[in-house]
Each structure stands twice: as C-alpha cells, then as structure tokens.
Amino acid sequence: MAVDAKSVKELREKTGAGMLDCKKALEEANGDMTKAIEFLREKGLAAAANKAGRIATEGVVESYIHAGGRIGVLVEINSETDFVAKNEQFKEFARDVAMHIAAMSPRYVRREEVPQEEIEKEKEILKAQALNEGKPEKIVEKMVEGRIGKYYEEFCLLEQAFVKDPDKTIEQLLKEKISTIGENISIRRFVRYELGEGLEKKVDNFVEEVMSQVNK
C-alpha cells in the first residue's frame, strides 16, 4: 500500500532508521506503526540506527582493480575497533563496496556532499526539460524534486542500488552489516581512477606517419 510522508517521518523519529527502510516497513505493515516498528527491529535496522552515532576510527582502505588495470578504486571504510576491521564479513563488505564503485562510478558518498551549486544547476536543467515537455508550470516544481531524487540515486554511493543485489541500496547493505557485526561501520571516502579519463586520446594517422618517414 502507499504510505504518506508524515508516517514515514514519524517512524523515522521513533526508530532512527533510514527513510527508505521506514517506507518499506510501513508498506509491509499496511500502515500499522506498531507492526512497522517490530518489522524494523526484526531486521535489526532500528538497532543499526542507534549504533550509527558511535565514532568509528579503525577500519581499512580497500582497493579494487578491474578490466586488466583500466579501472582502480580506493575506499576507506571505518569500524569502531581493529578487531572488527579484521573480521571476514567486514572485509568482504569492503571488497563489495570497492567493486561497486568501480562498476557504478558514484561521485559522492552521500547526498549531503553534493555542492549546492551543482544541485541548483541540475534543477534549472530539469525545469527547462519539464517545460519543454509541455508540463503545466504548477506541477513542474514537484517533478523537478522527484527527478533530483533520481539524480542522488545515480551519483551518491549510499543511494545507489547495489550492483550484486539491485533490490537493496548500498545504505541498506551497510545497515545490515552494522546489525550483523554489532558495531558502527562508516563509508568515509573513496577515489576512482579510470585509465585515460579526462585526457584527449591521440589518434595516430598511419599514412601520415609512413609518409613522414619516407620524406626524411
């Protein structure tokens, strides 16, 4: 069933769980707040939200190299203790995130990192597109907000669908690991390199090269 934003907000305030998790819980519970809270607790997501406020300063810098060395990723993922950083589940999570970054090319970890000027520029473009499509101006603003949400889903790591399981986002995967492992985990930062990115690739003219040698 469809759930309203007010109920999602209320559930989030009660449990500290993420917006998407709260929306899904309410849908599963047919709008029943008590059952939705139970659903989140059963999934460990409410507990994960409580752990998420704790400081995580240990962890790993994981690397991933793809396509014969054409794409490389470094990602820093933090945990509360060095013990957890050596946990196989934690290391597997770090590898999965690095691989995902290589495949999906996010620009930011979370939406709060996106520069405001970038969002404003995108909104202008989306507004122009909607008007060009002949949409009534009174609904254009709502359309733009919806499309900005898609923009975050495309470029923010935590909001991207996990490449190995598109039914969950990276944020949902992270919360599952927090719940399973039992302490806070945080994806802090990453860098992605792609061979030749940003360079104008030289295209050699074989005929000219041969002629230049002949005329010497």
Beta strands, then each sheet from edge to edge (+ up, - down):
strand 1: 58-66
strand 2: 71-79
strand 3: 161-162
strand 4: 165-169
strand 5: 185-194
sheet 1: 1+ 2- 5+
sheet 2: 3+ 4-
end
